[in-house]
Amino acid sequence: MPKSFESKSIKSAVVSVMMLLVIVFGAAGSYAADSMTSQPFAGAKVNGGTVTMTTDGGKTVLTLSDDFVVPQTPDPHWQVVDSKGNVYLLERLPIKGDKVNTTITLPSYIPDVAKVQIWCAYAETLLGETSFDIAMN
């Protein structure tokens, strides 16, 4: 084979590999997590701490900040309000032992999140809530 043909084939192969890498890493970047942090919680029993909402691969995850203090009430739960005012009572905050559900993956039937609330299921009362500047889908 002539040298010019080999040279063109190698250049073509290098360009093809580079384009493939751009496509692969560009697509991976589109699946990267988006995140948003709320205002501080405010309410009767929960004042302080924030929640961060991330979306990654189509799933919405809520995570409480390290300075969030679990209220000393009988049955505190995660509760979410969507942009239409629908309320979703979710998991309990404290779990077996001294563990706490500081992170929760939202079910797919929750369309968006306007507010995150801490709800006492025992007393059926709002303990504190926070919101985001913009509802996130």
ZIDAKA-V667350 format. One record per pair of residues at least 12 apart in sequence whose C-alpha atoms are under 10 Angstrom apart, sorted by the first residue. I is the first residue (numbers start at 1). J is the second residue. Records with the same first field share a line. If there is no record, write none. Layout:
# ZIDAKA-V667350
I=J / J
This chain:
# ZIDAKA-V667350
30=56 / 57
31=55 / 56 / 57 / 58
32=54 / 55 / 56 / 57
33=53 / 54 / 55 / 56 / 57 / 58 / 59 / 60
34=53 / 54 / 55 / 56 / 57 / 60 / 136
35=52 / 53 / 54 / 55 / 56 / 60 / 61 / 62 / 136
36=51 / 52 / 53 / 54 / 55 / 62 / 132 / 133 / 134 / 135 / 136
37=50 / 51 / 52 / 53 / 54 / 62 / 63 / 64 / 65 / 130 / 131 / 132 / 133
38=50 / 51 / 52 / 53 / 64 / 65 / 114 / 115 / 116 / 129 / 130 / 131 / 132 / 133 / 134
39=51 / 52 / 115 / 129 / 130 / 131 / 132 / 133
40=65 / 68 / 128 / 129 / 130 / 131 / 132
41=68 / 116 / 117 / 118 / 127 / 128 / 129 / 130 / 131
42=117 / 118 / 127 / 128 / 129 / 130 / 131
43=117 / 118 / 126 / 127 / 128 / 129 / 130
44=71 / 125 / 126 / 127 / 128 / 129
45=69 / 70 / 71 / 72 / 73 / 118 / 119 / 120 / 126 / 127 / 128 / 129
46=68 / 69 / 70 / 71 / 72 / 117 / 118 / 119 / 126 / 127 / 128 / 129 / 130
47=68 / 69 / 71 / 127 / 128 / 129 / 130
48=65 / 67 / 68 / 69 / 128 / 129 / 130
49=64 / 65 / 66 / 67 / 68 / 69 / 70 / 130
50=63 / 64 / 65 / 66 / 67 / 68 / 116 / 129 / 130 / 131 / 132
51=63 / 64 / 65 / 66 / 68 / 102 / 103 / 116 / 130 / 131 / 132
52=64 / 65 / 103 / 132
53=103 / 104 / 105 / 113 / 116 / 132 / 136
54=105 / 136
55=105 / 136 / 137
58=108 / 137
59=105 / 106 / 107 / 108 / 137
60=104 / 105 / 106 / 107 / 108 / 110 / 111 / 112 / 113 / 136 / 137
61=103 / 104 / 105 / 106 / 107
62=78 / 102 / 103 / 104 / 105 / 106 / 113 / 116
63=101 / 102 / 103 / 104 / 105
64=101 / 102 / 103 / 104
65=102 / 103
66=102
68=102
70=93 / 94 / 100 / 101 / 102 / 118
71=93 / 94 / 118 / 119 / 120 / 127 / 128
73=119 / 120 / 121 / 122 / 123 / 127
74=94 / 120 / 121 / 122 / 123
75=92 / 93 / 94 / 118 / 119 / 120 / 121 / 122 / 123 / 124
76=91 / 92 / 93 / 94 / 117 / 118 / 119 / 120 / 121 / 122 / 123 / 124 / 125 / 126 / 127
77=89 / 90 / 91 / 92 / 93 / 94 / 101 / 117 / 118 / 119 / 120 / 121 / 122 / 126 / 127
78=90 / 91 / 92 / 93 / 101 / 102 / 103 / 104 / 116 / 117 / 118 / 119 / 120 / 121 / 129
79=91 / 92 / 115 / 116 / 117 / 118 / 119 / 120 / 121 / 126 / 129
80=106 / 110 / 112 / 113 / 114 / 115 / 116 / 117 / 118 / 119 / 129 / 130 / 131
81=110 / 111 / 112 / 113 / 114 / 115 / 116 / 117 / 129 / 131
82=110 / 111 / 112 / 113 / 114 / 115 / 116 / 135 / 136 / 137
83=111 / 112 / 113 / 114 / 115 / 134 / 135 / 136 / 137
84=111 / 112 / 113 / 114
85=113 / 114 / 115
86=110 / 111 / 113 / 114
87=110 / 113 / 115 / 116 / 117
88=106 / 107 / 109 / 110 / 116 / 117
89=117 / 118 / 119 / 121
90=104 / 105 / 106 / 107 / 118 / 119
91=104 / 105 / 106
92=118 / 119 / 120 / 121
93=118 / 119 / 120
110=137
111=136 / 137
112=135 / 136 / 137
113=131 / 132 / 134 / 135 / 136 / 137
114=130 / 131 / 132 / 133 / 134 / 135 / 136 / 137
115=129 / 130 / 131 / 132 / 133 / 134 / 135
116=128 / 129 / 130 / 131 / 132
117=129 / 130 / 131
118=130
